[in-house]
């Protein structure tokens, strides 16, 4: 199965997240700032290597908590 991030809302978050195409593990590539964005909606797409290839999708919702206050 191959995983990829299909879309991120807000679009400014597209450079903050990455996904391992083999394991599907989502990682941060930048810092999250509660004052800037408090909620992210990631659309994840997966596809197998069959003939024909089958695909699926899921939604990952991420809420950023302000732990400083």
C-alpha positions in Angstrom: 0.0 0.0 0.0 1.2 3.5 -0.9 0.1 6.5 1.2 0.0 10.2 0.4 -1.5 13.4 1.7 -4.2 14.4 -0.7 -5.0 17.8 0.8 -4.6 19.8 4.0 -7.0 22.5 5.3 -5.9 25.2 5.7 -3.6 25.0 2.7 -0.8 26.8 4.7 -0.4 23.5 6.6 0.7 21.5 3.5 4.4 22.2 4.3 4.0 21.3 8.0 3.1 17.6 7.5 4.7 14.7 5.7 3.7 11.1 5.4 5.8 7.9 5.0 4.5 6.4 1.7 5.1 2.9 2.9 4.0 2.9 6.6 1.5 5.8 6.5 3.2 7.5 9.5 2.4 11.2 9.6 5.2 13.5 10.9 5.7 17.2 11.5 8.1 19.0 9.3 7.6 22.3 10.9 6.3 23.9 14.1 2.7 24.1 15.1 1.5 27.5 16.5 -1.8 27.6 18.4 -2.0 31.4 17.8 -1.8 30.9 14.0 -3.9 27.7 13.3 -5.8 25.7 15.9 -7.2 22.9 13.7 -6.0 20.9 10.7 -7.9 18.6 8.4 -5.8 16.2 6.4 -7.2 14.0 3.7 -5.1 10.8 3.3 -5.2 8.6 0.2 -3.9 5.1 0.0 -3.5 2.8 -3.1 -2.4 -0.8 -3.4 -0.3 -2.3 -6.1 -2.9 -4.7 -7.5 -4.2 -4.8 -11.1 -6.3 -2.8 -11.2 -5.1 -0.8 -8.2 -7.6 -0.2 -5.5 -7.7 3.0 -3.4 -9.1 4.3 -0.2 -9.1 7.5 1.8 -9.5 8.8 5.3 -9.6 12.0 7.2 -7.2 12.9 10.0 -8.4 15.8 12.2 -5.7 17.5 14.3 -6.5 20.0 17.1 -3.6 22.1 18.4 -3.8 22.8 22.1 -2.1 25.8 23.7 -0.2 24.3 26.6 1.5 27.6 27.5 -1.7 29.1 29.0 
